[in-house]
Amino acid sequence: MKKILVLLMLVFLSSCNERLRPHLNSLIGEELTEKILGGPPVVKREINLPKIPNITRDGRTFGGFKGEKQINMKVFPPDRMNQLNIQFIEEAYKEVRGIKASRGDLKKWINVLAQGGTREGVYRALILDSSYYKLERKNIPLTDSAIDFAKYFSTKYMGNEISSETLERINFYRLKRELTDRSLEIVDALSSNLDDVYDWYAVFSAELASRYPQVWKLKIRKDQSLDFQRNWAKGVPVQMMKSEILIKINRLINLLNK
């Protein structure tokens, strides 16, 4: 009993020093120790960029996101999801193609998404048709700012170095497609471990918010917190996270190439 009183006094005198927790656990048990000291301190999880997988573009590249259909599919009610899909379609046309979506475009893609289509599928349709092919063949060189970003981004987030000489020969629209496609492939390749996916997204989004604050208007895109960006990605459907990736890349390069 005396030992317990002495230890209790030490606890209060040391302002509940965590170094005493193991000794109290062994002497009076974890339950009583927790009543005295409270729960153990929460160790904040570090958010770091995961190791970038080496992707070879062959028939196995487009394996998709593992388990996507089980992740947050019904987190938004149908009417809210419909509004968010309209917003995405309008942004995708503007940032990917540089045009305004017509009423017919909106109606078509809203129906596709309502019937189980994906935002990534909408994006693929915008870049794989003859109109985008013609855009890629135009003489639209990259600015120094766009080249610098592409070199940095491809090395850090895709594990793939691109030389200035190569970028100087690449059309503006082709660069947007290449960086976006590769980023989506990286996310798919990481999807066997969701922590890696959310960490990649958090570092990517927080850094873009920090380095280019003038580009973003929406609160979720302006927030520079790793925790905020990770928690947001973790709480939405995979397709919404992917659509943020593709919109951010296209919007940023659009502005850097002016």
C-alpha positions in Angstrom: 0.0 0.0 0.0 2.8 2.4 0.9 4.4 1.7 -2.5 1.2 2.6 -4.3 0.9 5.9 -2.3 4.5 6.8 -3.1 3.9 6.2 -6.8 0.7 8.2 -6.8 2.6 11.1 -5.2 5.3 10.8 -7.9 2.6 10.9 -10.5 1.2 14.1 -9.4 4.6 15.7 -8.6 5.8 14.9 -12.1 2.6 16.2 -13.8 1.7 12.7 -14.9 5.0 11.9 -16.5 4.5 9.2 -19.1 7.8 7.6 -18.0 6.0 6.2 -15.0 3.2 4.5 -16.9 5.1 1.2 -17.4 5.9 1.0 -13.7 2.4 1.7 -12.7 1.1 -0.8 -15.2 3.2 -3.6 -13.6 2.4 -2.6 -10.1 -1.4 -1.8 -10.1 -2.5 -2.9 -13.6 -3.3 -1.1 -16.8 -6.9 -0.4 -15.9 -6.1 1.5 -12.7 -3.1 3.2 -14.3 -5.3 4.5 -17.1 -7.8 5.9 -14.5 -4.9 7.8 -12.9 -3.0 9.0 -15.9 -5.7 8.9 -18.5 -5.3 7.1 -21.8 -1.8 6.8 -23.3 -0.9 9.7 -25.5 -2.0 9.4 -29.1 1.0 9.0 -31.4 0.4 11.1 -34.5 0.8 9.1 -37.7 3.4 10.5 -40.0 2.2 11.1 -43.6 4.9 10.5 -46.1 5.0 9.9 -49.8 5.0 6.1 -50.3 7.5 4.3 -52.5 6.5 4.9 -56.1 5.8 1.5 -57.9 7.6 0.8 -61.1 4.9 0.5 -63.8 5.5 -1.1 -67.1 2.9 -0.2 -69.7 1.7 -3.5 -71.0 -1.5 -5.4 -71.0 -1.5 -5.6 -67.2 -1.0 -1.9 -66.6 -4.7 -1.0 -66.4 -5.7 -3.3 -63.6 -7.9 -0.7 -61.9 -8.3 0.2 -58.3 -8.5 -2.8 -56.1 -11.8 -3.0 -54.1 -13.0 0.3 -55.4 -16.7 -0.7 -55.4 -16.6 -1.3 -51.6 -15.2 2.1 -50.7 -17.5 4.9 -49.7 -19.9 4.2 -52.5 -23.0 5.6 -50.7 -21.4 8.3 -48.6 -23.4 11.0 -50.5 -27.2 10.8 -51.1 -28.2 10.5 -54.8 -29.3 14.1 -55.2 -26.1 15.5 -53.7 -24.0 13.1 -55.8 -25.8 14.2 -58.9 -24.9 17.9 -58.2 -21.3 16.9 -57.6 -21.2 14.9 -60.9 -22.5 18.0 -62.8 -19.8 20.1 -61.3 -17.2 17.5 -62.3 -18.4 17.3 -65.9 -18.3 21.0 -66.3 -14.8 21.2 -64.8 -13.5 18.3 -66.8 -14.6 19.9 -70.1 -13.1 23.3 -69.1 -9.8 22.0 -67.7 -9.1 19.0 -70.0 -10.4 20.3 -73.3 -10.6 24.1 -72.7 -14.3 24.3 -73.7 -17.7 24.6 -72.1 -19.8 21.5 -71.8 -23.0 21.8 -73.8 -26.4 20.8 -72.4 -26.2 17.7 -74.5 -22.8 16.8 -73.0 -24.1 17.3 -69.5 -27.2 15.2 -70.1 -25.2 12.4 -71.7 -22.6 12.1 -69.0 -25.0 12.6 -66.1 -26.9 9.6 -67.4 -23.7 7.6 -67.8 -22.6 8.3 -64.2 -26.1 7.7 -62.9 -26.1 4.2 -64.5 -22.8 3.2 -62.9 -20.2 4.8 -65.2 -17.1 6.3 -63.7 -15.6 9.8 -63.7 -12.4 8.3 -65.0 -14.4 6.9 -67.9 -15.7 10.4 -68.7 -12.1 11.7 -68.6 -10.9 8.9 -70.9 -13.7 9.7 -73.4 -12.5 13.3 -73.5 -8.9 12.5 -74.2 -9.3 9.5 -76.5 -11.5 10.9 -79.3 -10.4 12.5 -82.6 -10.9 16.1 -81.2 -8.2 15.6 -78.5 -6.0 13.8 -81.0 -6.1 17.0 -83.2 -5.3 19.2 -80.2 -2.2 17.1 -79.5 -1.0 17.6 -83.0 -1.2 21.4 -82.8 2.0 23.4 -82.3 1.4 24.4 -78.7 4.8 24.4 -77.0 5.4 24.3 -73.2 6.4 27.4 -71.2 9.4 27.2 -68.9 7.1 27.1 -65.9 5.2 24.1 -67.3 8.5 22.3 -68.1 9.9 22.9 -64.6 6.7 21.6 -63.0 6.6 18.6 -65.2 10.2 17.6 -64.4 9.7 18.0 -60.7 6.3 16.3 -60.6 7.2 13.3 -62.7 10.3 12.7 -60.7 8.7 13.0 -57.3 5.2 11.6 -57.8 5.6 9.2 -60.7 9.2 8.0 -60.2 10.0 8.9 -63.8 12.5 11.5 -64.8 11.7 13.5 -68.0 14.5 15.6 -69.6 14.0 19.2 -70.6 14.9 18.2 -74.2 12.0 15.7 -74.3 9.6 18.2 -72.8 10.5 20.9 -75.3 9.2 18.5 -78.0 6.0 17.7 -76.3 2.7 19.4 -77.1 0.8 21.1 -74.2 -2.2 18.7 -74.5 -0.1 15.7 -74.7 1.8 16.6 -71.5 -1.5 17.0 -69.6 -2.6 13.6 -70.8 0.6 11.9 -70.0 0.9 13.3 -66.4 -2.7 12.6 -65.6 -2.7 9.1 -67.0 0.5 8.2 -65.2 -0.7 9.6 -61.9 -3.9 7.6 -62.1 -1.9 4.5 -62.9 0.3 5.1 -59.9 -2.8 5.3 -57.7 -4.2 2.1 -59.1 -0.8 0.4 -58.5 -0.8 1.5 -54.9 -4.3 0.4 -54.2 -3.4 -3.0 -52.6 -2.5 -0.8 -49.6 -5.0 2.0 -49.0 -2.7 3.8 -46.6 -0.3 4.3 -49.5 -3.0 5.7 -51.7 -4.2 8.2 -49.2 -0.6 9.2 -48.3 0.2 9.8 -52.0 -2.9 11.9 -52.4 -2.3 13.9 -49.2 1.3 14.8 -50.1 0.3 15.6 -53.7 -2.6 17.8 -52.7 -1.1 19.5 -49.8 2.0 20.4 -51.8 0.1 21.8 -54.7 -2.0 23.9 -52.3 1.2 25.2 -50.7 3.3 25.8 -53.9 0.4 27.3 -55.9 -2.1 28.9 -53.5 -3.3 31.4 -56.2 -4.6 28.5 -58.4 -7.2 27.1 -56.1 -10.6 28.5 -55.2 -12.4 25.6 -53.4 -11.6 25.1 -49.8 -10.7 21.4 -50.2 -8.1 22.3 -52.8 -6.6 25.3 -50.9 -6.1 23.4 -47.6 -2.3 22.8 -47.0 -2.8 20.3 -44.2 -1.6 16.7 -44.9 -4.1 15.4 -42.3 -7.0 17.3 -43.9 -6.2 16.1 -47.4 -5.7 12.5 -46.3 -8.9 12.5 -44.3 -10.8 14.0 -47.2 -9.6 11.3 -49.6 -10.3 8.6 -47.1 -13.9 9.7 -46.7 -15.1 9.9 -50.3 -15.6 7.4 -53.2 -12.4 6.5 -55.0 -13.7 8.1 -58.2 -14.1 11.5 -56.5 -10.5 11.3 -55.3 -9.3 10.3 -58.8 -11.3 13.2 -60.4 -9.6 15.7 -58.0 -6.2 14.4 -59.2 -7.0 14.8 -62.9 -8.7 18.2 -62.4 -5.8 19.6 -60.3 -3.1 18.5 -62.8 -5.0 19.9 -65.8 -5.9 23.1 -64.1 -2.4 23.8 -62.9 -0.7 23.1 -66.2 -3.3 25.3 -68.0 -2.2 28.2 -65.8 1.5 27.5 -65.9 1.4 27.4 -69.7 -0.1 30.8 -70.2 
